[in-house]
Amino acid sequence: MSPNEPQEKLRMAIFYTESGGTHLNTARAINEALVEKSGEGCQVDFIDIWRSAPFPVRYLPKIFETIRQWKPFSRWHTAHSQNKLRVDVFNWFASGFLRKKVERILAQTYDVIVAVHPLCTAPVLHVLPEDSSPPFIVVINDLATRNSFWFDEKATLTVVPTDQAMTYATQSGLSWPKVKNLGVPVLSPYRQRTESRLDTCRRLNLDPEKKTIFLAGGKMGVGPLEQVAQKVDETRNDINLLILAGKNESLRQRLEGYNWVNAVKVFGYVDDLWNLMWLADIMISKAGTGMLAEAINVGLPIILYHRVPYLEDANVSFMVQHGAGVWAPTPKMVVNALDAYMEKPDKLREAKAACKRMASPGAAQALAELMIKHATGKYMSV
């Protein structure tokens, strides 16, 4: 090929499925970084292999999303996902159901294939030929939860977000040269603010001199968010309070009907969550992985008021042990934790510093660079 001849685009496939927002947001962050690194030199296909799977398999991610809050199920799932034999049996059946679908997809030529969901690892690897397949990279976005669905020794590279996840990967049989700790890829607005605090306050009609508290219940506004909001508003009269109800429309309408003491803004589902995080001084949140990773990168301490039993226990321990969060599972405990941060500036500064130490703002860019090197044959393991 001559220097003046246009080069072929690199083709990347990112396999995901929509069970919670974390996995899709990871895929979007990777795509954004690839565009940043290569301009128009990469074509990225987002592929949800479960959505178009045969009945009834196609409904598994949605069913999981619905019943994951149910304690008996979350306990069963946690035990199941940490048992390699059970995981291998499930993967064998799932891969059989998905095989034809994956074969049709992989009939196209890809330079690199990435999985950002644990249920996308085995079904793709079971189809890829071992001798001539493109590099296959697993990107784990569970901060501290052990989930054997992620780990497969046939993967070219497994990217983990924390030292704890690195330990789980090597304990699961992966050799350390095939595991890299890069952090959780997040979108660029969580790495650098796009709007000043003053501009955001003006846009939302808030007093920039007051501390701003951001209360978020995830995509569906789960947990005792309403009770926590009421308790915080009753106890303090010196704050701005932002409340994210997500897609829980009935909750949003109830919250908007309250006669609040403080300046309160209620939001449904928002596309610019980062602006609310950058505005906030303290966040009160459920213990979802994606929300925690984004808050850490913003440098935002978190009071954890809710977690999915068993599935998110490790996230709570991770945040508390690193000094970036406090576990407060009742409205009264939330208020006590909030008072401690508000009345002791040193404590708040320490928590913000802990977030900065844990942050991985360059994770998506480092991963994009690795993917391009793998695609062009320039990657060297160290």
GIJO-V54604 format. One record per helix or strand. SS is the DSSP state (2 for helix, 1 for strand). FROM is the first residue (numbers start at 1). TO is the last residue. If there is no record, write none. Layout:
((SS/FROM/TO) (SS/FROM/TO))
This chain:
((1/10/16) (2/22/38) (1/42/48) (2/57/67) (2/71/81) (2/84/106) (1/112/115) (2/118/125) (1/135/139) (2/148/150) (1/157/160) (2/163/171) (2/176/178) (1/179/181) (2/188/190) (2/197/204) (1/211/216) (2/225/235) (1/239/244) (2/249/256) (1/263/267) (2/273/279) (1/282/286) (2/289/298) (1/302/306) (2/313/321) (1/325/327) (2/331/343) (2/345/358) (2/363/375))
